[in-house]
Amino acid sequence: MLNYSIREKELNNLGSRNQLQGIRNKSFTFDDDILVPEDNEPGPSSAFALIINGHSLVHALNARMERLFLDVATRSQAVYDPFFISCFNLFYTSMPVLALAVLEQDVNDVYSMRYPKLYTPGLKGLLFNKVEFFKSVLMGVITSAALFFVTWGTYQDALNPEGQVTSDLMLFGSVLATNLVMVVTLQIALDTAHWTIINFLTLAASLLLYFTLTFSYYYIFSSQYLGSLKKAMEAANFWFTLILLMAVLILPIVAKRFYMHDLYPTLSDRVRLKQRQASKTSHQQPQKDFQRVNSAFGRSRRSLRSGYAFSHQEGFGRLITTGKMMRPAANVNGMYTKYYNRVTSGSGAIIGADAPLPPAGPSVLNQRSAPLVTFVTPNSVLPTYGASGQTLSYLELATLLRLCWAQTISSKAKMFPTLRLWFLSISAGVFAENGRFKDISDDPYVFSVKDLPENTRFLPTLGNGHLATVVNTDVIYVNGLYNGARGDSHRAKVASLHRAQVELVGAGELIDITFSLDTRRGVFEEVREYSDCSFTQTQLAHQFYSTSLVNVLKVTSKTDETLDLVLRLETTPQPSETDDLNLFSMTTLPDGTVILCYKTKVVEDPRYQQEGSEICITSDSTIPTGQDVNIQLSPENNTFFVAQYSLYGSNLHQELGLTISDMKLMQPEELMDSHVAAWTERFNNFVISVKGDLEMAKVVQGSIYYLMSSTPSHNEFVASERFFGLSPGSLAYGDRMMDYQGHSFWDTETWMFPAFLLFDPLAAKETLNYRVANLAAARDRALETGYLLARFPWESGFTGSEVTPDCCPDVRDNEQHITADIALAAKQYIDLTQDLEWLTSPQTSTQETGCDLLLDIGNFWLSRVQQLDHPPGSYGILGVMPPDEDHSLVNNSVYTNVAAASALRTAKYAACLCDAETSDGFLESLSEVADNMWVPFDSELGYHPEFDGYEIGEAIKQADAILLGYPLGLEMDSAVRRKDLEIYEAAVRPTGPAMTWSMHAVGWAELGEWDRAETMFNKSYQLYVREPFRIWTEAQDGLGAINFITGMGGFLQAILFGYAGIRIQTDRLYFNPHLPPGVTELELRGVAYRGSRSSITIGSNGIIFQAKELSESKTLFLQQSDMVFIVDDFNLRVGPLGPQQPPAPGRPQGQLPNNNMVPSAQQHQQPGIVNPGGYSGKMVLPGTPPGHSQQFQVLLNPQEEIPVMKPAQRQPEVPKKHLRKSFLPESDL
């Protein structure tokens, strides 16, 4: 037994003073848990209870009291119940937080797309960084301290009205926990700006779950906290504490938000206010006495893309910026008119198993009303939905239902039939919304719609190779205008003065409105039909005045009486500064025209650019802007024209001063007609006409249009100094961290270049000259990395230096095949045109030539290869990234090795054509390395591994090894070609870029396996094209670069080099055609081969080859199947192939093409027909049934003209004074 003395100071801290009387200064003994006074004096009454640490009860005293007290006092006890700690994050607060994270939106999707700067804080890391993190930590500490000390202060020495102590540990912990849950829930409610039923349910469920679990758990398991919360809630100080905490923690936050919102509103605050005002006024629009024509102000800037397009790191930003957290992006409408899988007639069947899945459409949360669909019969048509007036066929609904089944919760749908009906309703709503944006035109060259997509990413673009914009947006981009250093370099945003807002008073009632993109004329039109007149606004990027964007407004009376109208034209004021440009000068011309000149803020690379690039802008109109103009239309004069134009050029006096002076001399209709004439001249020489399949024809024409819009015009009022290449997102896109920032890389030469080379060799030449002009930067890049002469950067912009963003060091440092890709493009150009002038004459101000380009590339690959130990005498390339970017560093990429060997042969070929002076042994070294380049090949399995060590089944990103057959031209046995296609078709990402499937289609077409070619061909475009203007996206789900001309180029190559079977060979133009699926006739018009303009018409009954614009100085070598046609001095020689001219590739396995000098005509002349007019005969063509033959005709300078497309409106000739000489001699056009 131990004796202890209890000090009065300790007793005062252990309970109520009235309960401790009589035991002060006494000694106690502790025996069997009973405290007894040591002197055996009577102690406290039996009713006495000593409270230790607020809760523990002791019924008697003994001598070991001090030890017990100190043990209890020093023991760490949690304030909160362990059960509460376990459930706080799991049940009580998780659901509201998740609902907030998933469903919250500052503004709706329309305003998110309209104001892309809303995403700037997130992209710049302003919302989450170290400072914001420590602010959050500090806020958490303050909140925790307030919760604890306010509760502790109100409950210290607290007694209830009956005099019982209410400050024990269990009661204190229960009150604290309840206050915490209430404060956190209220804070989440205050942070919620976009309320949905899910937010309400999760908040209510969180509080209900807390009280339910707390009371049930305590009673069921007899917790030591049993009854503490109930007892606390019966007292008034519980509610006082709760209200006080709300005031202390919530009111300062609310006050700060009001203060910041009123005095320092963010862009989100301003846009949210605008959205609320628009929502209020949308329900009751005031009546006006005029109709507003929201012509070009109707939509705003396109949406912001997150990440760095598709081939680089995506990050999580796309889930936010694309609106795909829970709601699909609005109007991501795919191509629903093309279904190539049959629908069975059985009541339970939906669609073929191999049918393509259309992309997700808009969320039904924005739909007006869409009744649930409960049952659909196979041939039924659903009622109309919403305001679109579109009916849904069974096929459409079935396809969307399959999409929901595959992409949402198909496994749960089997368990919950109600969910299936819900997703069916969503599908119906999606189609009703997409019906509003469905192309209604039957003309393959015109895309028309009654309402424009709200998502500006799917609006058409206008461009002419010098400038481009998305219609109805406020930014344009100019070729070669970049802002930002190195990886931050991007196309500089130039404020558009092109937008025009028109108010028309007295026009009558608005009856109809149509928006159309006319690819044949290169214009975008908005036509509004009123009861008394019609209004047309035509927007165009002028082909002749290439520095200008033009609006032509036309008002035509419909009445036989005089019509008085009031027209008011509002234009955009010129800004003083933009995100990328600083204003540095203002010039006023003698006629009063004001020209503002800007410079980019940051140079791309100071080694090649000493100061920012200059851009000058101005605008004018044929009527005063900003004021009412009275118009009187009569039966004799029933049409009124207005022209508004804006100009953007780097040369103040020539590009702008002279241009605007000349434009002022022209009438509005003449401005439009001169553009149409110049556009049609190009368009009629770039014809891929598809008959029998309207949807495919529209995709073809859209692809041609967007490619032409990004390539330079050839007849300009003032010739552009140079062209700065092509970017995957076209010239109309390229903002910072969006759409590859407008950079050029292998897409240019590999995917886009071959698609327009056959029809527009001048544009192809300008594209190659972009590389020639940047040889200095390429040489520096090679030296920086330890190699010789020219290594081109993976991405380049204005200066030609490496501008790949820092996000992607692997592709920047290791993807080196681009240097070989450029050589391949140059070889294709030389073979097609025999343009020796390009090889030997200076092409740019740097005095570099095409030969310099190819020889420098050859030197680079000589320094890059390494001699391999196995096989002996072979060469390889180690440590590279192949086109398959899923493998970052490999040895002997089969594509890179074969492309490099081809570049070495092309360098030798160029040296011979240029008669270049080279060092001793240089040409021999080129041949030595090219002939012995290691080409990985698995002889047992009969296929080409993608790289050393590749195993069959490894997933790959995109087309790689299959490019050996086309475009690299590596000769191989058909069994090997088939094996390559089969292996890599199974290995490639199912959601990979469109070009992959295009190359598979070309491969299967080479082998004559048309069913498999058709499957790949359909896959190459059907899931990537968006209605109604045939805008391509890089990925099937709408992500990646927009207006993806890379995919368009691959698609056109599948037609030209797959179905038409064209091959540009050193000594001939080879073609072996077959009609695409569902097509009755395919015509290629304007094929430019060695000075001629030809057309190839492929029909079900035969082929017609018409050679036009023949040149006496050129000899044409054509090969179709096993027949050779030689056109020399306007005579045609026809004969079978000689014994040394095989009709199909036949070199030994793995042997590379040997580029010799162009052979003479005598090598090909066989005994046969000599005909000055042409040839007509019969032959068996691919796909012809056995025992049948088809007609084949070759016509030279036929008497009848090759039919050309006539535009709907008149096309006057371009004034002769405005025409400039072409880049090529006349004979090479």
URKA-V30674 format. One record per backbone hydrogen bond with DSSP energy under -1.0 kcal/mol. NH is the residue of the N-H (numbers start at 1). CO is the residue of the C=O. If there is no record, write none. Layout:
BEGIN
nh	co
NH	CO
NH	CO
END
This chain:
BEGIN
nh	co
6	26
11	7
12	8
14	11
20	17
23	20
26	23
29	36
29	62
31	34
34	31
36	29
38	27
40	37
48	45
50	58
52	56
55	52
56	52
58	50
61	35
65	62
68	64
69	65
70	66
71	67
72	68
73	69
74	70
85	81
86	82
87	83
88	84
91	87
92	87
93	88
97	93
98	94
99	95
100	96
101	97
102	98
103	99
104	100
112	108
113	109
114	110
115	111
118	115
119	116
120	117
123	119
124	120
125	122
126	121
133	129
134	130
135	131
136	132
137	133
138	134
139	135
140	136
141	137
142	138
143	139
144	140
145	141
146	142
147	143
148	144
149	145
150	146
151	147
152	148
153	149
154	150
155	151
158	155
160	164
163	160
166	158
172	168
173	169
174	170
175	171
176	172
177	173
178	174
179	175
180	176
181	177
182	178
183	179
184	180
185	181
186	182
187	183
188	184
189	185
190	186
191	187
200	196
201	197
202	198
203	199
204	200
205	201
206	202
207	203
208	204
209	205
210	206
211	207
212	208
213	209
214	210
215	211
216	212
217	213
218	214
219	215
220	216
221	217
223	218
226	223
228	225
231	227
232	228
233	229
235	232
240	236
241	237
242	238
243	239
244	240
245	241
246	242
247	243
248	244
249	245
250	246
251	246
254	250
255	251
256	252
257	253
258	254
259	255
260	256
261	257
262	258
263	259
264	260
270	266
271	267
272	268
273	269
274	270
275	271
276	272
277	273
278	274
279	275
280	276
281	277
282	278
291	504
293	502
295	293
296	500
308	313
319	316
320	317
321	317
322	318
323	320
332	329
333	331
336	334
355	352
366	363
367	364
380	377
382	392
386	369
388	385
397	393
398	394
399	395
400	396
401	397
402	398
403	399
404	400
405	401
406	402
407	403
408	404
413	409
414	410
416	412
420	416
421	417
422	418
423	419
424	420
425	421
426	422
427	423
428	424
429	425
430	426
431	427
432	428
433	429
434	430
435	431
436	433
437	434
438	435
440	448
446	443
447	517
449	515
458	455
459	456
462	469
464	467
465	709
468	477
469	462
471	460
473	470
476	494
477	468
479	466
481	478
483	490
484	602
486	604
488	485
489	486
490	483
491	734
492	481
494	476
496	474
501	570
502	293
503	568
504	291
505	566
511	529
512	529
514	527
515	449
516	525
517	447
518	523
519	445
522	518
523	518
524	539
525	516
526	537
527	514
528	535
529	512
530	533
531	509
532	507
534	556
535	528
536	554
537	526
538	552
539	524
540	550
542	548
546	544
548	545
549	646
550	540
551	644
552	538
553	642
554	536
555	640
556	534
557	638
558	532
563	633
565	631
566	505
567	629
568	503
570	501
578	581
582	599
584	597
585	597
587	595
589	593
592	589
595	587
596	617
597	585
598	615
599	582
600	613
601	580
608	605
609	605
615	598
616	649
617	596
618	647
620	645
622	643
626	569
629	567
631	565
633	563
634	637
640	555
642	553
644	551
645	620
646	549
647	618
648	547
649	616
656	651
657	652
658	653
660	656
661	657
662	658
663	659
664	660
666	663
671	667
672	668
673	669
674	670
675	671
676	672
677	673
678	674
679	675
680	676
681	677
682	678
683	679
684	680
685	682
686	683
687	1085
689	1083
691	1081
697	693
698	694
699	695
700	696
701	697
702	698
703	699
704	700
705	701
706	702
707	703
708	704
709	705
717	544
730	727
733	730
738	735
741	738
742	739
743	740
744	796
748	745
750	746
751	747
752	747
753	748
756	752
757	753
760	756
764	760
765	761
766	762
767	763
768	764
769	765
770	766
772	768
773	769
775	772
778	774
779	775
780	776
781	777
782	778
783	779
784	780
785	781
786	783
787	782
791	778
796	744
803	795
808	805
812	808
813	809
814	810
815	811
816	814
819	816
821	817
822	818
823	819
824	820
825	821
826	822
827	823
828	824
829	825
830	826
831	827
832	828
833	829
834	830
836	834
840	836
841	837
843	848
847	844
850	838
851	839
853	849
854	850
855	851
856	852
857	853
858	854
859	855
860	856
861	857
862	858
863	859
864	860
865	861
866	876
868	874
874	871
875	932
876	866
880	890
881	814
885	883
887	884
890	880
892	877
894	946
897	893
898	894
899	895
900	896
901	897
902	898
903	899
904	900
905	901
906	902
907	903
908	904
909	905
910	906
911	907
912	908
913	909
914	910
916	911
922	919
925	921
926	922
927	923
928	924
929	925
930	926
931	927
932	928
934	875
938	943
942	938
943	938
948	891
950	947
954	951
956	987
963	960
964	961
968	963
970	964
971	1151
977	973
978	974
979	975
980	976
981	977
982	978
983	979
984	980
985	981
986	982
988	984
989	956
992	989
996	993
998	994
999	995
1000	996
1001	997
1002	998
1003	999
1004	1000
1005	1001
1006	1002
1007	1003
1008	1005
1009	1004
1010	1008
1013	1009
1014	1010
1015	1011
1016	1012
1017	1013
1018	1014
1019	1015
1020	1016
1021	1018
1022	1018
1024	1021
1025	1021
1026	1031
1027	333
1031	1026
1033	1024
1034	1041
1035	1039
1038	1035
1043	1032
1044	1032
1045	728
1045	1043
1048	1044
1049	1045
1050	1046
1051	1047
1052	1048
1053	1049
1054	1050
1055	1051
1056	1052
1057	1053
1059	1054
1060	1055
1062	1056
1063	1070
1065	1068
1069	1117
1070	1063
1071	1119
1074	1059
1079	1076
1080	691
1081	691
1082	1098
1083	689
1084	1096
1085	687
1086	1094
1087	1094
1088	758
1089	1092
1090	832
1092	1089
1093	1108
1094	1087
1095	1106
1096	1084
1097	1104
1098	1082
1099	1102
1103	1191
1104	1097
1105	1193
1106	1095
1107	1195
1108	1093
1114	1111
1116	1127
1118	1125
1119	1069
1120	1123
1123	1120
1124	1135
1125	1118
1126	1133
1127	1116
1128	1131
1131	1128
1132	1171
1133	1126
1134	1169
1135	1124
1137	1122
1141	1138
1150	971
1151	1148
1156	1154
1164	1161
1165	1161
1169	1134
1171	1132
1175	1194
1177	1192
1179	1190
1184	1181
1188	1185
1190	1179
1191	1101
1192	1177
1193	1103
1194	1175
1195	1105
1196	1173
1197	1107
1218	1215
1219	1216
1228	1225
1229	1226
END
